[in-house]
Amino acid sequence: MISAGCDPLYIARRLLAIASEDIGNADPRAMEIAINAWDCFTRIGPAEGERALAQAVVYLACAPKSNAVYKAWKEALSDARQTPDLEVPHHLRNAPTKLMADLGYGAEYRYAHDEPGAYAAGESYFPPELDSRRYYYPENRGLETKIAEKLNYLQSLDQKSTQKRYKK
């Protein structure tokens, strides 16, 4: 692409998009590599900077791939667009005034850092209508295998919790 006259900064932008959309949490370092290559190119110029882009290309080509975050983002946006009238739950609202506190804003808010393991098991951060909604399904590749393990563990804590936000 470079020898055909493509702007190297276009390549740098595409590498960053690939790191985010195609690699994602399977290897979060991919975005750092792409940004660093872009930064290197802009700081030292084409001669040496093109090698930094090449290094990023090789890294991204070899990295585990996952578009799980990309798919989750699209689904979450779709839900937000389809349910614009759903309100932020009262327990998540800030209550800087007495009136807001009297209306129940912030009532029963559970601060995760005060909970065992810094996780508010059974808590929900969605309106009741979307409470059971899940968006992110990690792939069994790269770091996402560890993320999946953690999410499964947290889900087991939610299932055992006696402090469920919305009773079913």
Buried (B, 14 or more C-beta within 10 A) or exposed (E): EEEEEEEBEEBBEBBBEBBBBBBBBBBBBBBEBBBBBBEBBEEEEEEEBBBBBEBBBEBBEEBBBBBBBEBBBEBBEEBEEEEEEBEEBBBBBEBEEEEBBEEEBBEEBBEEEEBEEEBBBBBBEBBEEBBEEEBBEBBEBBBBEEBBEEBEEEEEBBEEBEEBBBEE
